Amino acid sequence: MGALPSSPPSVDLVVSMHHVIGDGKSLVEFCKTLVTNLHHGSSEDATIALPARLGGPELIPSLRKLAPATGLSIVFLLYVSLLELAKRISVIGRCVFGLGYWRGNNVKYNIHDAGKCRVLEFELNEMDMQSLSDMCKRRKTSLHATITAACTLACARVSSPTSCYGKPPITIRTNHTICLRPSCNPPVPNTIMGNFASGCHTDLVLQDPTEQVPVKHFWEMARTSVRKLRIGWAWWALRIIATMDLVPDYNAFHTSENTLQASVTISNLGRIHFERAHGDKIQLGSSSESAATQWEVESAGGAQTAHPFWGPYTIVLATVRGKMRVTVVYRERVLGDDLEAKRFLFKLKEVLHSVIRQSTEWI
């Protein structure tokens, strides 16, 4: 996510949200959490406007969402035609394909309204953040994909071991995704998109989620790669599917029950406007400087992932004034009590520190 030039008191951000399932509320929670991270101690309200995209759903499918293109282009286009026919029958569409994508709407959300979501957060010190950044560069992945992998492993360690009975010990599968820049609407400069236009898909199946997963598998989960499509008909077919009201969840038919998912398969690109609700200034703590001097966001990013025990959750990374804040937003029903939430946070920190300490030993 990159910051765009804007006159105060608004800050425009381009968000590349990667998710498997959900109704778009995680994107909202991501924005609310990011504002909260930058809005410490303010007595003013802030609202977030999510403008609707005219002419189609707010999504750009990746290659993973398309059926594997192993045949000729005519076969692929026939498949698209069948999907177009199926979407017109709403009952069949809801039963077979399901609706799992945020379509964008024009709604304002108050950052102080937590709703049924809960937040866990902690800070990475400068040394840990620098170490992770260096490792990400060497392994050609992004920091936000790395945190996503850590959260997935942390989820595995707090889930019930009996729920994965009979599954293979460890299965890791990765795939490529397309470069989304040519399909962005409105167009987004390459310098803003950066690595956030890329993604990775990983299915991690653990026979016992409490076992200590070797760190060597961590970087396989976190590695990000991009595949650019250079075939004309493929880009054309991709744009057709991007305008559909209904796109089948291809992952749903190819993911085993009890599989822990860290899947980047859909990217929603939306421009988020942070606006003050009252007054001319946004106060942070005891400071009353203008918003333009206070929104010192050096970098930020978010990712949504899911697994069958938790459901979808959102990870938010925001580097503010030299400190990396890691925030996990999840539904209240996901973790029953504060003790379980603390267990997850402890495991998440444990995974990150294990990666930092042991990566050179495993790789």
TABEL-V368843 format. One record per pair of residues at least 12 apart in sequence whose C-alpha atoms are under 7 Angstrom apart, sorted by the first residue. I is the first residue (numbers start at 0). GAP is how many residues later the second one is. Records with the same first field share a line. If there is no record, write none. Layout:
I->GAP / GAP
This chain:
0->12 / 13 / 14 / 15 / 191 / 192 / 195 / 299 / 300
1->12 / 190 / 191 / 297
7->283 / 284
8->266 / 267 / 282 / 283
9->263 / 264 / 265
10->262 / 263
11->259 / 260 / 261 / 262
12->258 / 259 / 260
13->255 / 256 / 257 / 258
14->254 / 255 / 256
15->180 / 181 / 251 / 252 / 253
16->250 / 251 / 252 / 285 / 286 / 287
17->246 / 247 / 248 / 249 / 250 / 285 / 286
18->244 / 245 / 246 / 247 / 248 / 284 / 285 / 286
19->243 / 244 / 245 / 246 / 285 / 286
20->79 / 80 / 291
21->78 / 79 / 290
22->77 / 78 / 79
23->77 / 78
25->287 / 288
28->300
29->272 / 284 / 286
31->79
35->75
37->257
38->245
39->244 / 245
40->243 / 244
41->240 / 241 / 242 / 243
42->240
43->233 / 234 / 238
44->65 / 231 / 232 / 233
45->64 / 65 / 229 / 230 / 231
46->61 / 62 / 63 / 64 / 227 / 228 / 229 / 230
47->60 / 61 / 224 / 225 / 226 / 227
48->57 / 58 / 59 / 223 / 224
49->55 / 56 / 57 / 58 / 222
50->53 / 54 / 55
51->52 / 53 / 54
52->51
55->187 / 188 / 189
56->46 / 47 / 186 / 188
57->44 / 45 / 46 / 210
58->183 / 208 / 209 / 210
59->182 / 206 / 207 / 208
60->181 / 205 / 206
61->115 / 116 / 203 / 204
62->114 / 115
63->113 / 201
64->184 / 185 / 200
86->159
96->151 / 152
115->215 / 216
116->212 / 213 / 214 / 215
117->211 / 212 / 213 / 214
118->208 / 209 / 210 / 211
119->207 / 208 / 209
120->204 / 205 / 206 / 207
121->203 / 204 / 205
122->200 / 201 / 202 / 203
123->199 / 200 / 201
124->198
125->197
130->225
131->224
138->84
139->83 / 84
140->81 / 82 / 83
141->53 / 82
143->157 / 158 / 173
144->77
145->76
147->155 / 167
148->69 / 72 / 73 / 113
149->198 / 201 / 202
150->197
151->110
153->190 / 193 / 194 / 197
154->189
155->53 / 54
156->52 / 53
157->52 / 185 / 186
158->50
160->47 / 48 / 49
162->95
163->42 / 43 / 44 / 94
164->42
165->41
166->38 / 39 / 40
167->37 / 38 / 39
168->36 / 37 / 38
169->34 / 35 / 36
170->32 / 33 / 34
171->30 / 31 / 32
172->29 / 30
173->26 / 27 / 28
174->25 / 26
175->24 / 49 / 50 / 51
176->21 / 22 / 23 / 49 / 50
177->48 / 49 / 50 / 51
178->18 / 19 / 47 / 48 / 49
179->17
197->26 / 27 / 28
198->25 / 26 / 27 / 65
199->23 / 24 / 25 / 63 / 64
200->61 / 62 / 63 / 64
201->19 / 59 / 60 / 61
202->56 / 57 / 58 / 59
203->55 / 56 / 57
204->54 / 55
214->140 / 144 / 147
215->146 / 147
257->50
258->48 / 49
259->47 / 48
260->44 / 45 / 46
261->43 / 44
262->42
295->24 / 25
296->22 / 23
297->21 / 22
298->19 / 20
299->17 / 18 / 19
300->15 / 16 / 17
301->12 / 13 / 14 / 15
302->12 / 13
309->24
312->16 / 17
313->14 / 15 / 16
314->12 / 13 / 14
315->12
